[in-house]
Amino acid sequence: MKYVDLFEKVREAKERISPYIHETPVEYSTTFSRRSGSDVFLKLENFQKTGSFKVRGAFNKLLSMMPKDRSKGVIAVSAGNHAQGVAYASSTLGIKSTIIMPETAPISKYLATRSYGANVILYGRFLHEGIEKANEIMRNTGSIFIHPYDDINVILGQATLGLELLSLSPDVVVVPIGGGGLISGISIALKAKLPNVKIIGVQTTASPSMKISKESGKLISVEPSFSVADGILVKNPSSLTFDIINELVDDIVLVNDEEISETIFLLAERSKVLVEGAGAASLAAIINNKISLPLNKSKVVSIISGGNIDMSLFTNIIGKMLYISKRVVKIKVIVPDKPGYLNRILSNVVKVRGNIIDIVHDRVSSDVPPGFTKIYVTFEVPSKENLNSFINDMNNEGIETKFVE
């Protein structure tokens, strides 16, 4: 196992970057432990500087460069977290940085990257397009490229996260995969000292390039589609991370956007933790039984890799999950267009302690008979029991009620 021999290099990276980063907390989750049947711990890298693990690799790479190379400035390509990590590390160390981000990058990540002093260029839709643009700029400027994952010094920086898990002696560590730099580093750090630990990677169904490559035994490019986990949409895995993952990673599983969105919601509500899609992917795999956990109660670590979620997306996810869980409902009734009917409906909402959000009258649609009105009522309801009571009360009054999905 050639890559575990890099363990001492990981220790050196830890010493190098420690003055610039946080050692993030590892917290036990009663909620997710009960749901999975194992002892689940959350490694909260969303509390890292710039909101993700990427700053570890950025600092280690920049601090490993010769002064003459730093003076040329650096350039990076990223959907957001690597961008922020390189921009922040460069600013801290007094290095000029240019960051190329996809045109689809969340506005929060774009603004954060600019705030760290980087020259930000929006170009293309995916990382591979941005890399082509970066090559063009480097030919003209001589800037040094900081790859998000295909660089051993970046990987060794990410590996320092694994060192922070050694004292816990986990049985299983679950890690999101985009290009594979994080899981490669964690695997090097952990497998060197805990050879029996299981390392499980998680990708989104929208971008399964590393899983397909591992199963095929060769690098395969897969064009990503849209996902709420924008931070792990990678078309082309690198040969470096592919080799490390083949050697050290036990399995790679997939989760979809519905599972990721539910996990974002649960982490916010139950753990009071704000995460982005990529950061929620590992826990999504655990609570949706995508991983074969040991029969005995085991220590399972979910790497919460980042918290830089776009607030508009977060709001949409919360709203959708409230609808799915029937804590916010939208009902449709067709009743005579006469005084008193709306009051009867709203009285039943109040009776079950519902909170009205919106009311809409529709008297002109083709399915509304003359002299009737269609009423949509959106309201919050405390529980399913309260909702069932509401439906029973409406039925007892002879008002047929339908849910609008």
LINSULFEN-V619544 format. One record per helix or strand. SS is the DSSP state (a for helix, b for strand). FROM is the first residue (numbers start at 0). LEN is the number of residues. If there is no record, write none. Layout:
BEGIN
<<SS:FROM:LEN> <SS:FROM:LEN>>
END
This chain:
BEGIN
<<a:1:19> <b:25:3> <a:29:7> <b:38:6> <a:44:3> <a:48:3> <b:51:1> <a:53:11> <a:66:4> <b:73:4> <a:80:13> <b:96:5> <a:106:9> <b:118:4> <a:126:15> <b:143:3> <a:151:12> <a:165:3> <b:171:5> <a:180:13> <b:197:7> <a:208:8> <a:229:3> <a:238:10> <b:250:5> <a:256:14> <a:276:11> <b:298:6> <b:305:1> <a:310:14> <b:327:9> <a:340:11> <b:354:8> <b:371:9> <a:383:13> <b:401:2>>
END
